[in-house]
């Protein structure tokens, strides 16, 4: 909630781009190394049926909420606006 007050919100969870990110339909490398590693991990786990798409989206979304300041630049490119 504190990040929203500072203008550091992230796009809503229901945006199509979240699914596209974990399904590799958006070929984008996060500038934040940890987020890039996690997203690559989600893609791999989805391929191996170790995790379902919705769980991967939830985990990525939660991680991005936690580090909202670090993802602002990436999200302006991926999501354009929200």
C-alpha positions as CSV (number, residue, x, y, z in Angstrom):
1,X,0.0,0.0,0.0
2,X,2.9,2.4,0.8
3,X,4.2,2.0,-2.8
4,X,0.8,3.0,-4.3
5,X,1.0,6.2,-2.3
6,X,4.4,7.0,-3.8
7,X,3.1,6.4,-7.3
8,X,4.8,3.1,-7.6
9,X,1.8,0.9,-8.5
10,X,2.0,-2.1,-10.8
11,X,-0.5,-3.0,-13.5
12,X,-3.6,-4.9,-12.3
13,X,-3.4,-8.6,-12.0
14,X,-6.0,-9.2,-14.7
15,X,-4.0,-7.6,-17.5
16,X,-3.2,-9.9,-20.4
17,X,0.5,-9.0,-20.3
18,X,1.0,-11.0,-17.0
19,X,0.0,-14.2,-18.8
20,X,2.0,-13.3,-21.8
21,X,5.1,-12.8,-19.7
22,X,5.0,-16.2,-18.0
23,X,3.9,-17.9,-21.3
24,X,6.9,-16.4,-23.2
25,X,4.5,-14.6,-25.6
26,X,6.3,-11.4,-24.7
27,X,10.0,-11.8,-25.2
28,X,11.2,-9.4,-22.7
29,X,14.2,-9.5,-20.3
30,X,13.6,-7.6,-17.1
31,X,16.4,-5.1,-16.1
32,X,16.0,-6.5,-12.6
33,X,18.1,-9.7,-12.6
34,X,16.1,-11.5,-9.9
35,X,12.8,-10.9,-11.7
36,X,14.3,-12.1,-14.9
37,X,15.5,-15.3,-13.2
38,X,12.1,-15.9,-11.6
39,X,10.2,-15.3,-14.8
40,X,12.5,-17.7,-16.6
41,X,12.0,-20.2,-13.8
42,X,8.2,-19.9,-14.1
43,X,8.3,-20.5,-17.9
44,X,10.4,-23.6,-17.4
45,X,8.1,-24.9,-14.6
46,X,5.1,-24.4,-16.8
47,X,6.6,-26.3,-19.6
48,X,7.4,-29.2,-17.3
49,X,3.9,-29.0,-15.8
50,X,5.4,-28.4,-12.3
51,X,3.3,-25.2,-11.9
52,X,0.1,-24.0,-13.5
53,X,-0.1,-20.7,-15.3
54,X,-2.3,-18.9,-12.8
55,X,0.1,-19.8,-9.9
56,X,3.0,-18.5,-11.9
57,X,1.2,-15.3,-12.6
58,X,0.3,-14.9,-8.9
59,X,3.9,-15.5,-7.9
60,X,5.3,-13.0,-10.4
61,X,2.6,-10.4,-9.5
62,X,3.4,-10.8,-5.8
63,X,7.1,-10.5,-6.4
64,X,6.6,-7.4,-8.6
65,X,4.4,-5.8,-5.9
66,X,7.1,-6.3,-3.4
67,X,9.7,-4.7,-5.7
68,X,7.5,-2.2,-7.4
69,X,10.1,0.5,-7.4
70,X,12.5,-1.8,-9.3
71,X,10.0,-2.7,-12.0
72,X,8.7,0.7,-13.0
73,X,10.9,1.1,-16.0
74,X,10.2,-2.4,-17.2
75,X,6.5,-2.0,-16.8
76,X,6.4,1.2,-18.7
77,X,7.8,-0.7,-21.7
78,X,5.7,-3.9,-21.2
79,X,2.3,-2.4,-20.1
80,X,2.7,1.1,-21.5
81,X,0.2,2.5,-19.0
82,X,-2.2,1.4,-16.2
